């Protein structure tokens, strides 16, 4: 009654061509699936700082630690009640988030928005 076929043996037949061809087949398989191979390094995502006003200590007391510690001149300024981030100047280093003394950190690091292409034709 047993013909020698098992479920495990059947599935190992499907996996055999990938094992025989090596990494080239895996890279092709990932290219077809639209993803990168598992050992490929992911490029770093550019970040930008955003101040959450509701958590910032500057609403109650004077606080400008993030402005003082920012290594990029002009990226943060304290001209209003809470510090403001200039996204074009911010490098996304995250130092302002690390030094924020608020009980709930008032600085978020978010992925930088990329400028989207417009649908207008160029002449």
C-alpha positions as CSV (number, residue, x, y, z in Angstrom):
1,X,0.0,0.0,0.0
2,X,2.9,2.3,0.5
3,X,4.4,3.5,-2.7
4,X,7.4,5.2,-1.2
5,X,6.1,8.8,-1.6
6,X,5.7,10.9,1.4
7,X,4.6,14.5,1.7
8,X,8.1,15.5,2.9
9,X,9.7,13.8,-0.1
10,X,7.3,15.5,-2.5
11,X,8.1,18.9,-1.1
12,X,11.8,18.2,-1.1
13,X,11.5,17.6,-4.9
14,X,10.3,21.1,-5.3
15,X,13.1,22.6,-3.3
16,X,15.9,20.6,-5.0
17,X,16.3,22.9,-8.1
18,X,16.9,25.9,-5.8
19,X,19.5,24.0,-3.7
20,X,21.3,22.9,-6.9
21,X,21.7,26.3,-8.5
22,X,22.8,28.1,-5.3
23,X,22.5,31.9,-4.6
24,X,21.8,32.8,-8.2
25,X,18.3,31.3,-8.2
26,X,17.6,32.9,-4.8
27,X,18.5,36.3,-6.2
28,X,16.3,35.7,-9.3
29,X,13.4,34.5,-7.1
30,X,13.7,37.7,-5.0
31,X,13.9,39.8,-8.1
32,X,10.7,38.2,-9.4
33,X,8.9,38.7,-6.1
34,X,9.9,42.4,-6.0
35,X,12.0,42.2,-2.9
36,X,15.7,42.3,-2.1
37,X,17.7,39.2,-1.1
38,X,17.8,38.7,2.6
39,X,21.5,39.5,2.9
40,X,21.4,42.7,0.9
41,X,21.9,45.8,3.1
42,X,18.9,48.1,3.3
43,X,19.6,51.7,2.5
44,X,19.1,54.0,5.5
45,X,15.8,55.9,5.4
46,X,16.3,59.7,5.7
47,X,14.7,61.0,8.9
48,X,13.5,64.4,10.1
49,X,12.7,65.6,13.6
50,X,9.2,66.7,14.6
51,X,8.4,68.4,17.9
52,X,5.2,67.2,19.6
53,X,3.9,70.4,21.2
54,X,1.7,68.6,23.7
55,X,4.6,66.9,25.3
56,X,7.2,69.7,25.1
57,X,8.3,71.2,28.5
58,X,8.6,74.6,26.8
59,X,4.8,75.0,27.1
60,X,5.1,75.3,30.9
61,X,8.7,76.4,31.5
62,X,11.5,77.7,29.4
63,X,13.2,74.7,27.8
64,X,15.5,74.8,24.7
65,X,17.9,71.9,25.4
66,X,17.1,70.4,21.9
67,X,18.0,73.7,20.3
68,X,21.2,74.1,22.3
69,X,22.4,70.5,21.6
70,X,21.5,70.4,17.9
71,X,24.8,70.0,15.9
72,X,23.3,71.5,12.7
73,X,23.1,75.3,12.8
74,X,19.6,76.6,12.0
75,X,17.8,73.2,12.1
76,X,16.0,74.1,15.4
77,X,15.0,77.5,16.6
78,X,13.1,78.7,19.7
79,X,11.4,81.8,18.3
80,X,7.9,80.8,19.4
81,X,6.7,79.0,22.5
82,X,8.0,75.6,21.5
83,X,11.1,74.9,19.5
84,X,10.5,74.6,15.7
85,X,12.3,72.3,13.3
86,X,13.3,73.5,9.9
87,X,12.9,70.3,7.8
88,X,15.1,71.5,4.9
89,X,18.1,72.0,7.3
90,X,17.5,69.0,9.7
91,X,19.8,66.1,9.0
92,X,17.8,63.6,11.1
93,X,20.7,62.7,13.4
94,X,18.4,62.2,16.3
95,X,20.4,64.0,19.0
96,X,17.5,66.3,19.8
97,X,15.4,63.2,20.5
98,X,18.1,61.7,22.8
99,X,18.5,64.9,24.9
100,X,14.8,65.8,25.3
101,X,14.1,65.9,29.1
102,X,10.3,65.7,28.8
103,X,8.7,62.7,30.6
104,X,7.2,61.6,27.3
105,X,9.7,62.5,24.6
106,X,8.5,65.5,22.7
107,X,10.7,64.8,19.6
108,X,9.7,62.3,17.1
109,X,11.9,61.1,14.3
110,X,9.9,60.5,11.2
111,X,10.8,59.4,7.7
112,X,11.5,62.3,5.4
113,X,8.9,62.9,2.7
114,X,10.3,62.6,-0.8
115,X,9.1,65.2,-3.3
116,X,6.6,63.5,-5.5
117,X,6.7,64.0,-9.2
118,X,4.0,66.1,-10.7
119,X,1.8,64.9,-13.5
120,X,2.4,68.1,-15.5
121,X,4.2,67.5,-18.8
122,X,7.6,69.2,-19.1
123,X,8.2,71.3,-22.2
